[in-house]
Amino acid sequence: MASYDVIIIGAGPGGYVSAIRCAQLGLKTAIVEGRETLGGTCLNVGCIPSKALLHATHMLHEAEHNFGAMGLKGKSPSVDWNQMKSYKDEVIGQNTGGVEFLMKKNKIDWLKGWASIPEAGKVKVGDDTHEAKNIVIASGSVPSALPGVEVDNDSGIVVDSTGALALPKVPKKMVVIGAGVIGLELGSVYARLGTEVTVVEYMDAVCPGMDKDVQRGFKRILEKQGLTFIMGAAVQGVETTKTKGKVKYQLKKGGDEETLDADVVLVATGRKPYAEGLGLDALGVKMTERGQIATDGHWATNVQGIYAIGDVIEGPMLAHKAEDEGMAVAEVIAGKHGHVNYGVIPGVVYTTPEVATVGQTEDALKAEGRKVKVGKFNFMGNARAKAVHQAEGGFVKLITDAETDRVLGAAIIGPGAGDLIHEICVAMEFGASAEDIALTCHAHPTYSEA
């Protein structure tokens, strides 16, 4: 039986970042992971592989639609789908290998296998039980199920996000159930590859919860890129044959049941916390009504010595949120002060153009009775965006307190939005006003001028 100061369960962004910080703070640390590679969902079947495919298909889009206008003549490239998947796998390998290197560099033990917690202070992996003064649960999340829809990634007909990253061939028709971040990113990948993509969404707007201007503008942009939307539709079920799927849905406003035929049906209805097999019920770990692990302001559960971070607790299911919590909980365990500013966590959709938001929306602030000022600038007025064919439909929107001018939120649709948003994040961390940002000299011509 090995003994540790900290054992972290799960090697995704929250887990591996936490492990590194624990080791840096002088704690004897181990990380438990049952996958063949480290990095969790994000590096293996989530953020990283999807960004590789988004990049590759954006290059294809540029060649097909914009190269000619820039004087780059010649035949458009053909798509070798297997080679594209190999490129994606190489990107995964580089990143997961990098995490493994960091574990070795920081002298963190990788306990290979799936964990359970037989009692506080003990973690069982396979046949071995290890002692730990502190346990951090960073077991992440899995795709949510939809009643009446059975996902089978092996068949390649009804798939979740994992299956959509490894389809045997590019489908002619795809139905995406859910107009959230995952559905829109993967839907845009396949639309660029020539797939006829239809998105079916229960709510009346894409990216539920986002700024309404973003929702409207983003949907229009994606429609111009070839995606079709059926909004306010409740999916009743999916029937499958050996080669096809048939999606049944009904509009919430009424009417007959409708059907859509597809070669592939992507179920992208969000994610849910994953803590199966850990034995939390027997331990008496308190859970929330939504199936998350309940924690206090220091990421501690109600059981002494057991902490939880990332997708398995409350808050946005974002890799960078988990990383911040991983750093903070390490500081807490080491007797220091860990802190996460939940009011300044950006969210990004990595389509082209990108969409990025931070802070509160205009509607949410007004619902609180806050008096706000809104500034909006369209990328059509940005010289650099025009030069790269990404000006149409995009904008920067800043929301400030009407009396103090302090920045309360922002939304960006446009080139590099996922990077631009961090100027606003830094401004918000320092309590800056909109005027502070405006009076800061921005290089010309850049996207950041917007």
C-alpha atoms as one frame of an Amber mdcrd trajectory, in Angstrom:
protein
   0.000   0.000   0.000   1.446   3.344  -1.124   0.789   6.488   0.891   0.315
   9.969  -0.592  -0.487  13.494   0.507  -2.920  13.796  -2.425  -4.516  11.344
  -4.850  -6.369  12.942  -7.746  -9.017  10.884  -9.535  -9.181  11.796 -13.224
  -6.435  13.109 -15.528  -8.389  15.678 -17.522  -7.470  19.393 -17.489  -8.711
  19.820 -13.914  -6.968  16.702 -12.624  -3.594  16.993 -14.310  -3.248  20.730
 -13.613  -4.143  20.106  -9.976  -1.629  17.266  -9.737   1.181  19.440 -11.113
   0.361  22.277  -8.711   0.175  19.873  -5.751   3.605  18.484  -6.664   5.038
  22.002  -7.065   3.783  22.805  -3.557   5.774  19.861  -2.161   2.929  17.354
  -1.778   3.518  13.694  -2.636   0.980  13.236  -5.423  -0.585  10.485  -7.521
  -3.139  10.680 -10.312  -5.587   7.904 -11.237  -6.613   7.407 -14.863  -8.125
   4.373 -16.567  -7.652   5.546 -20.161  -4.578   4.462 -22.095  -3.553   8.123
 -22.289  -3.762  11.115 -19.967  -5.681  14.309 -20.714  -9.252  13.162 -20.121
 -12.146  13.917 -22.477 -10.666  17.275 -23.496  -7.421  16.013 -25.001  -8.632
  12.603 -26.180 -12.177  12.986 -27.505 -13.197  16.607 -26.936 -11.642  20.060
 -27.184  -8.363  19.158 -28.873  -9.462  16.734 -31.633 -12.456  18.915 -32.498
 -10.164  21.955 -32.875  -7.930  19.960 -35.227 -10.915  19.118 -37.455 -12.232
  22.682 -37.239  -8.845  23.992 -38.392  -8.506  21.477 -41.230 -12.000  22.129
 -42.562 -11.553  25.904 -42.246  -8.518  25.586 -44.506 -10.691  23.650 -46.961
 -13.355  26.364 -46.826 -10.743  29.043 -47.532  -9.425  27.099 -50.528 -12.909
  26.541 -51.942 -14.362  30.003 -51.336 -11.672  32.634 -50.798  -8.438  31.576
 -52.492  -9.667  32.548 -55.953 -10.618  36.053 -54.820  -7.092  36.507 -53.457
  -5.469  35.453 -56.724  -4.635  31.927 -55.620  -5.646  29.888 -58.644  -5.924
  26.147 -59.110  -8.119  23.191 -58.283  -9.593  23.037 -54.794  -8.028  20.281
 -52.678  -9.819  16.954 -52.399 -10.561  15.544 -48.949  -8.739  12.441 -47.734
 -10.899  11.764 -44.674  -8.646   9.041 -43.283  -5.610  11.314 -43.560  -7.538
  14.108 -41.837  -8.371  11.754 -38.973  -4.715  10.718 -38.786  -3.719  14.379
 -38.495  -6.276  14.755 -35.690  -4.844  11.680 -33.935  -1.298  13.075 -34.220
  -2.454  16.275 -32.527  -4.040  14.207 -29.745  -0.846  12.163 -29.336   1.363
  15.232 -29.065  -0.830  16.707 -26.344  -1.447  13.565 -24.291   2.247  12.697
 -24.530   3.060  16.165 -23.252   0.876  15.634 -20.179   2.558  12.290 -19.459
   5.956  14.013 -19.674   4.788  16.639 -17.168   3.672  13.910 -14.746   7.138
  12.330 -14.862   8.911  15.694 -14.652   6.974  16.580 -11.499   7.416  13.080
  -9.981   3.677  12.358  -9.975   2.728   8.657  -9.915   0.203   7.537 -12.522
  -1.995   4.846 -10.954  -3.391   3.165 -14.065  -6.963   1.945 -13.752 -10.368
   3.061 -12.500 -10.699   4.344  -8.958 -13.100   3.757  -6.112 -13.039   5.240
  -2.613 -13.774   2.424  -0.117 -13.448   4.865   2.790 -12.164   8.371   3.480
  -8.385   8.407   3.123  -8.226   5.376   0.823  -8.351   4.956  -2.958  -8.648
   1.542  -4.587  -7.259   1.061  -8.111  -7.511  -2.462  -9.463  -6.407  -4.814
  -6.663  -4.331  -2.169  -4.891  -5.492   0.198  -2.176  -3.558   3.407  -1.538
  -3.672   5.788   1.400  -4.169   9.499   0.853  -4.444  12.361   3.327  -6.481
  14.188   0.662  -8.511  12.949  -2.307  -9.531  15.203  -5.204 -12.326  13.952
  -7.469 -11.848  15.303 -10.988 -13.761  12.614 -12.864 -15.340  14.974 -15.397
 -18.479  14.454 -17.448 -19.988  12.317 -20.198 -22.469  13.113 -23.008 -26.070
  13.418 -21.810 -28.578  10.853 -22.999 -31.857  11.735 -24.697 -34.999   9.685
 -23.957 -35.956   7.519 -26.937 -32.528   7.868 -28.569 -29.922   5.127 -28.187
 -26.352   6.131 -29.009 -24.145   3.482 -30.634 -20.804   4.952 -31.688 -19.672
   1.627 -33.146 -22.483   1.627 -35.705 -21.656   5.169 -36.807 -25.348   6.029
 -37.281 -26.535   7.479 -33.950 -23.427   8.944 -32.306 -22.386  11.350 -29.594
 -19.476  13.785 -29.837 -16.939  10.954 -29.376 -18.362   8.994 -32.289 -18.642
  12.105 -34.463 -14.861  12.575 -34.270 -14.192   9.175 -35.810 -16.886   8.457
 -38.418 -15.765   5.892 -41.023 -16.712   8.249 -43.848 -18.084  11.753 -44.406
 -21.903  11.441 -44.415 -24.131  12.940 -47.094 -26.787  13.931 -44.553 -26.391
  14.614 -40.840 -28.971  15.613 -38.242 -27.559  17.304 -35.148 -29.808  17.160
 -32.090 -28.930  20.223 -30.014 -27.751  23.704 -31.034 -25.226  24.134 -28.245
 -21.468  24.569 -28.577 -20.651  20.922 -29.367 -23.422  20.510 -31.936 -22.580
  23.724 -33.766 -18.827  23.094 -33.825 -19.107  19.545 -35.151 -22.018  20.485
 -37.408 -19.879  23.183 -39.015 -17.008  20.700 -39.497 -19.192  18.379 -41.537
 -20.981  21.192 -43.371 -17.581  22.352 -44.672 -16.850  18.781 -45.769 -19.985
  18.850 -47.937 -22.473  17.199 -45.596 -26.061  18.459 -45.607 -26.437  19.401
 -41.924 -29.775  20.004 -40.171 -29.763  21.123 -36.529 -32.837  20.346 -34.405
 -33.080  22.391 -31.195 -35.698  22.297 -28.426 -35.199  25.957 -27.452 -36.002
  28.910 -29.690 -32.403  30.121 -29.986 -28.967  28.627 -30.601 -26.477  28.504
 -27.706 -29.124  28.782 -24.958 -28.158  31.272 -22.249 -25.918  33.392 -24.468
 -26.423  37.056 -25.307 -29.490  37.447 -27.551 -27.633  39.554 -30.139 -25.065
  36.749 -30.377 -27.746  34.108 -30.736 -29.452  35.918 -33.609 -26.295  36.943
 -35.440 -24.558  33.597 -34.996 -27.526  31.645 -36.365 -27.665  33.877 -39.471
 -23.938  33.366 -40.098 -24.212  29.568 -39.777 -27.241  29.511 -42.088 -25.174
  31.341 -44.722 -22.548  28.620 -44.279 -25.133  25.989 -45.194 -26.513  24.751
 -41.879 -30.318  24.383 -41.630 -32.090  24.944 -38.302 -35.371  23.596 -36.949
 -36.007  25.496 -33.722 -38.533  24.836 -30.964 -38.632  21.136 -31.836 -38.861
  18.257 -29.372 -37.203  15.067 -30.608 -39.459  12.074 -29.946 -37.023   9.358
 -30.946 -34.693   7.962 -33.600 -35.320   4.835 -35.656 -32.344   3.132 -37.294
 -31.707   0.674 -40.083 -28.305  -0.797 -40.969 -27.276   2.356 -42.810 -29.684
   5.186 -41.915 -31.331   7.038 -39.064 -34.810   8.568 -39.000 -35.314  11.411
 -36.499 -38.859  11.984 -35.273 -39.683  15.404 -33.855 -42.647  17.608 -33.056
 -42.729  21.388 -32.942 -43.540  22.731 -29.483 -46.148  25.068 -30.965 -48.085
  22.009 -32.160 -48.670  20.143 -35.388 -48.045  16.666 -36.676 -44.953  14.612
 -35.927 -42.251  15.227 -38.549 -39.355  13.032 -39.647 -35.844  13.671 -40.972
 -33.698  11.073 -42.715 -29.959  11.055 -42.114 -26.856   8.948 -42.641 -25.630
  10.091 -39.221 -27.509  11.487 -36.222 -25.312  13.404 -33.767 -26.770  13.654
 -30.264 -25.318  16.863 -28.830 -27.688  17.608 -25.959 -25.037  18.585 -23.431
 -23.032  16.703 -20.840 -23.656  15.354 -17.346 -21.332  14.843 -14.342 -19.609
  11.456 -14.158 -18.831   9.887 -10.801 -19.903   6.268 -11.349 -18.000   3.542
  -9.570 -16.412   5.855  -7.001 -18.702   4.655  -4.205 -19.894   8.115  -3.205
 -23.294   6.881  -1.974 -21.715   4.481   0.524 -19.361   7.240   1.690 -22.284
   9.595   2.251 -20.954  12.275  -0.099 -23.642  14.905  -0.537 -24.907  15.493
  -4.102 -26.916  18.324  -5.656 -30.346  17.862  -7.230 -28.653  17.882 -10.662
 -26.363  14.972  -9.798 -23.266  17.075  -9.117 -20.995  16.648  -6.108 -21.832
  19.352  -3.571 -18.825  21.380  -2.404 -18.185  24.403  -0.208 -16.214  27.550
  -1.067 -12.967  25.582  -0.811 -14.043  22.670  -3.070 -14.423  20.391  -0.049
 -17.243  17.841   0.110 -19.092  17.054   3.317 -16.680  14.123   3.903 -13.408
  15.159   5.551 -10.416  15.018   3.214 -12.421  14.582  -0.007 -12.561  17.445
  -2.521 -14.105  17.778  -5.998 -13.488  20.053  -8.994 -14.416  20.519 -12.649
 -17.406  19.157 -14.532 -18.445  16.937 -11.624 -19.367  19.983  -9.481 -21.552
  23.042 -10.101 -20.658  25.663 -12.681 -19.929  25.780 -16.414 -18.498  22.564
 -17.866 -15.363  24.150 -19.280 -11.793  22.830 -19.256 -10.341  26.173 -18.130
 -12.809  26.417 -15.247 -11.631  22.968 -14.117  -7.987  24.065 -14.449  -8.573
  27.140 -12.280 -10.286  24.983  -9.653  -7.471  22.427  -9.874  -4.910  25.120
  -9.070  -7.056  26.566  -6.304  -7.791  23.276  -4.540  -4.079  22.429  -4.571
  -3.383  25.731  -2.813  -6.103  24.974  -0.243  -4.732  21.487   0.474  -1.242
  22.962   0.903  -2.602  25.371   3.523  -2.621  28.405   1.266  -5.465  30.514
  -0.152  -7.042  29.214  -3.370  -9.409  31.431  -5.332 -11.473  31.271  -8.546
 -13.303  34.326  -9.886 -16.418  32.681 -11.313 -17.619  36.026 -12.678 -14.773
  36.144 -15.196 -14.751  32.767 -16.941 -14.878  33.148 -20.733 -16.795  30.827
 -23.035 -15.798  30.229 -26.658 -17.365  28.552 -29.696 -14.575  27.647 -32.142
 -16.494  27.948 -35.387 -15.476  30.419 -38.102 -16.043  33.129 -37.115 -15.469
  32.390 -33.451 -17.905  33.402 -30.733 -16.709  34.436 -27.277 -18.446  35.762
 -24.188 -17.541  36.694 -20.623 -19.420  38.085 -17.641 -23.153  38.711 -17.575
 -25.531  39.227 -20.481 -27.453  42.437 -21.061 -30.782  40.689 -20.346 -29.545
  39.103 -17.105 -28.276  42.437 -15.805 -31.511  44.237 -16.689 -33.502  41.466
 -14.986 -31.496  42.240 -11.830 -32.520  45.876 -12.140 -29.013  47.064 -13.049
 -28.715  50.191 -15.183 -26.345  49.392 -18.008 -24.775  51.004 -21.058 -24.169
  48.928 -24.166 -21.567  49.648 -26.823 -21.499  47.706 -30.078 -19.074  47.842
 -33.000 -19.486  45.807 -36.182 -16.509  44.063 -37.770 -17.663  45.519 -41.097
 -15.867  48.629 -39.869 -12.655  46.748 -39.098 -10.082  46.869 -41.903  -8.234
  43.701 -40.884 -11.430  41.618 -40.682 -12.399  42.762 -44.189  -8.992  41.719
 -45.506  -9.498  38.115 -44.334 -13.157  37.749 -45.452 -14.471  37.623 -41.864
 -16.168  40.993 -41.429 -19.771  40.150 -42.307 -22.155  39.631 -39.402 -19.565
  39.928 -36.634 -19.404  42.463 -33.813 -17.991  43.354 -30.425 -20.499  44.165
 -27.695 -19.475  45.682 -24.351 -21.862  45.944 -21.402 -20.981  48.389 -18.624
 -22.483  49.822 -15.462 -24.319  52.993 -16.515 -22.984  55.000 -13.555 -19.403
  53.750 -13.070 -18.587  52.576 -16.645 -17.137  49.381 -15.134 -17.179  46.476
 -17.605 -19.750  43.840 -16.586 -19.771  41.617 -19.674 -18.829  41.283 -23.309
 -19.716  39.271 -26.391 -17.724  38.931 -29.609 -18.511  37.282 -32.941 -15.571
  37.608 -35.262 -12.072  36.501 -36.253  -9.969  35.454 -33.260 -12.822  36.145
 -30.827 -11.576  33.382 -28.511  -8.314  35.257 -28.062  -9.727  38.802 -28.157
 -12.070  38.101 -25.230  -9.117  37.866 -22.852  -8.409  41.580 -23.086 -11.879
  42.041 -21.605 -11.220  39.319 -19.006  -8.074  41.107 -17.819  -9.954  44.425
 -17.773 -12.726  42.905 -15.653 -10.208  41.335 -13.228  -8.724  44.779 -12.653
 -12.117  46.505 -12.409 -11.473  48.546 -15.545 -13.964  50.862 -17.210 -14.851
  50.798 -20.897 -13.014  54.109 -21.203  -9.833  52.480 -19.841  -9.974  49.992
 -22.702 -10.848  52.653 -25.271  -7.942  54.883 -24.224  -5.451  52.018 -24.485
  -3.565  52.232 -27.784  -4.413  49.303 -30.061  -2.196  48.475 -33.029  -3.618
  49.154 -36.488  -4.710  47.166 -38.384  -5.744  44.500 -35.874  -8.984  42.735
 -34.917  -8.534  44.079 -31.373  -9.355  47.617 -32.525 -12.991  46.558 -32.669
